[in-house]
Amino acid sequence: MATDVRTARPAPVTRLAVTSPKRSASIWLVRLVLGGVGVAFLAPLLWLVLASVDPAANLAVSLPTSPGLSNFSKILTVDTTIRPLANGLVMCGGSSLVTVVAATLAAYPLSRYTLRFKRPFLYVILFATGLPVTAIMVPVYGLFVRLDLLDSMTGTALFLSATSLPFAIWLTKSFMDNVPVSLEEAAWVDGASGMRALWSVVIPLMLPGMAVVGIFTFILAWGNFFVPFVLLLSPEKQPASVTVFTFFGQYGAVAYGQLAAYSILYSVPVVVLYVLVSRALGGAFNLAGAVKG
């Protein structure tokens, strides 16, 4: 039987991938470099876990001979752990909330309106993100003394908000630019004001971005040691980032096991916060259905 030429299909051609020796060597070099970087990051974490359950821990990474939870039982006191962690949560949480609200209100005109000095202002904000806090702590300390805000958790939280506000404004504006203006225009046609459109249209669509800004600002405030160390004088008002200094004793004596256990407890709030908002970090800017139809 004759085969129809029009329906005959050529057999698939199998192509063999050939990798040159130079490319293979470069791939292995990159893997070795990345592996070395990974080991450099994992080694301190491994020491942290092993030292926290070792009563006789030192700077060497070694398996504990008699592991136990004695280090955790020694640091789980009101003055050492519970009160500093609570102070940090209140102060850093309030600072993060104020920063997110202020950054949203400041980023809205920068994202939506055509301003005369918009570009220079954005450059100033970008420059302020790299300004070290230690360079301005002396005048800030004098200002806090004059305003009677020294040893005030509220004043310290507001200053932490001010230090992270430039970064938060820049990041919030980039998220707000992804929200189509046409959605606000539809709300304006229905009679909504600018603030009403911001509250009812823009903010619900950029909640994942606001969650990102909140996490970053909380982490920046949570890990800040210098600012609360200078502005808070009472030990009962200091956060966990300052009380961790108490494990470094005099004459170089350090309780490494207790320090490792405290460091693990100190990292728990940040990990829990990330887990709680991990779904919001998945990126929810799927606005195609909102602008169609």
CORZI-V51343 format. One record per helix or strand of 3 or more residues. SS is the DSSP state (alpha for helix, beta for strand). FROM is the first residue (numbers start at 1). TO is the last residue. Records with the same first field share a line. If there is no record, write none. Layout:
SS=FROM-TO / FROM-TO
This chain:
alpha=21-52 / 70-75 / 78-112 / 118-129 / 133-146 / 153-176 / 181-189 / 194-205 / 207-222 / 226-231 / 235-237 / 240-247 / 250-252 / 256-276 / 280-282 / 288-291
